[in-house]
Amino acid sequence: MAEPIISDLAHRTRISLSIKGVETDVATIVAADLVRSKHDADFTNFIQADPATFQYNIGETEQKIIKILLHDILRKFGKTILFLLYIAGAGVETGDGHSGL
């Protein structure tokens, strides 16, 4: 009887910690003055993008923000990303008849 309750509590705790981690990450990222830049007229706009003609036009500020975000992602998930790239490059079967990612 106690095991399902403990399992449920552990699950809720993991979810709560994950959400708190995301909140902390977002707060850290948006604290950067560069990310809060109001000079966004030259940023890539996907709102009315036509897939047939769309081209990226990443400016200097947007590129710096992308680097900040990529650095954070790689810091958190770098080993997982490298593992997935290794699996994809090695042609490891995924179990669904496909290899790689």
C-alpha positions as CSV (number, residue, x, y, z in Angstrom):
1,M,0.0,0.0,0.0
2,A,2.8,2.5,0.9
3,E,4.8,1.7,-2.3
4,P,2.4,3.3,-4.8
5,I,2.2,6.4,-2.5
6,I,6.0,6.6,-2.3
7,S,6.3,6.1,-6.1
8,D,3.8,8.8,-6.8
9,L,5.5,11.2,-4.4
10,A,8.9,10.5,-6.0
11,H,7.4,11.1,-9.4
12,R,5.8,14.4,-8.3
13,T,9.1,15.5,-6.7
14,R,11.0,14.8,-10.0
15,I,8.5,16.8,-12.0
16,S,8.6,19.6,-9.5
17,L,12.4,19.7,-9.6
18,S,12.4,19.6,-13.4
19,I,10.0,22.6,-13.5
20,K,12.0,24.5,-10.9
21,G,15.1,23.8,-13.0
22,V,13.5,25.2,-16.2
23,E,12.3,28.2,-14.2
24,T,15.8,28.8,-13.0
25,D,17.3,28.4,-16.5
26,V,14.8,30.8,-18.1
27,A,15.4,33.4,-15.3
28,T,19.2,33.1,-15.9
29,I,18.9,33.5,-19.6
30,V,16.5,36.5,-19.5
31,A,18.7,38.2,-16.9
32,A,21.3,38.8,-19.7
33,D,21.0,42.3,-21.0
34,L,21.7,41.1,-24.5
35,V,18.7,38.7,-24.5
36,R,16.4,41.4,-23.3
37,S,17.5,43.7,-26.2
38,K,14.7,45.9,-27.5
39,H,16.6,46.3,-30.8
40,D,14.9,43.3,-32.4
41,A,13.9,44.8,-35.8
42,D,16.6,42.8,-37.5
43,F,15.9,39.5,-35.8
44,T,14.6,36.6,-37.8
45,N,10.8,36.7,-38.1
46,F,9.0,33.5,-38.6
47,I,5.5,34.9,-38.3
48,Q,4.7,35.4,-42.0
49,A,7.5,33.3,-43.4
50,D,6.9,31.7,-46.7
51,P,8.6,28.2,-46.7
52,A,9.3,28.5,-50.4
53,T,11.2,31.8,-50.2
54,F,12.3,32.1,-46.6
55,Q,16.0,32.9,-45.9
56,Y,17.7,33.4,-42.6
57,N,19.2,36.8,-42.1
58,I,20.7,36.6,-38.7
59,G,22.2,39.8,-37.4
60,E,25.0,40.3,-34.9
61,T,22.8,40.6,-31.8
62,E,20.6,37.7,-32.8
63,Q,23.8,35.5,-33.4
64,K,25.1,36.4,-29.9
65,I,21.8,35.3,-28.3
66,I,21.9,32.1,-30.3
67,K,25.4,31.4,-29.0
68,I,24.2,32.0,-25.4
69,L,21.2,29.6,-25.8
70,L,23.3,26.9,-27.6
71,H,26.0,27.1,-24.8
72,D,23.3,26.6,-22.2
73,I,21.8,23.6,-24.1
74,L,25.2,22.0,-24.7
75,R,26.2,22.5,-21.0
76,K,23.0,20.7,-19.9
77,F,22.6,18.1,-22.7
78,G,26.0,17.9,-24.3
79,K,26.7,14.2,-23.4
80,T,23.3,13.2,-24.6
81,I,23.6,15.0,-27.8
82,L,27.1,13.5,-28.5
83,F,25.7,10.1,-27.7
84,L,22.8,10.5,-30.1
85,L,25.2,11.8,-32.8
86,Y,27.4,8.8,-32.2
87,I,24.5,6.5,-32.6
88,A,23.3,8.2,-35.7
89,G,26.8,8.2,-37.2
90,A,27.4,4.5,-36.3
91,G,24.2,3.5,-38.0
92,V,22.9,1.8,-34.9
93,E,19.5,0.2,-35.4
94,T,16.7,2.0,-33.5
95,G,14.4,-1.0,-33.4
96,D,11.9,0.4,-35.9
97,G,13.8,-0.7,-39.0
98,H,15.7,2.6,-39.3
99,S,19.2,3.4,-38.3
100,G,20.4,6.6,-36.6
101,L,18.2,9.5,-35.6
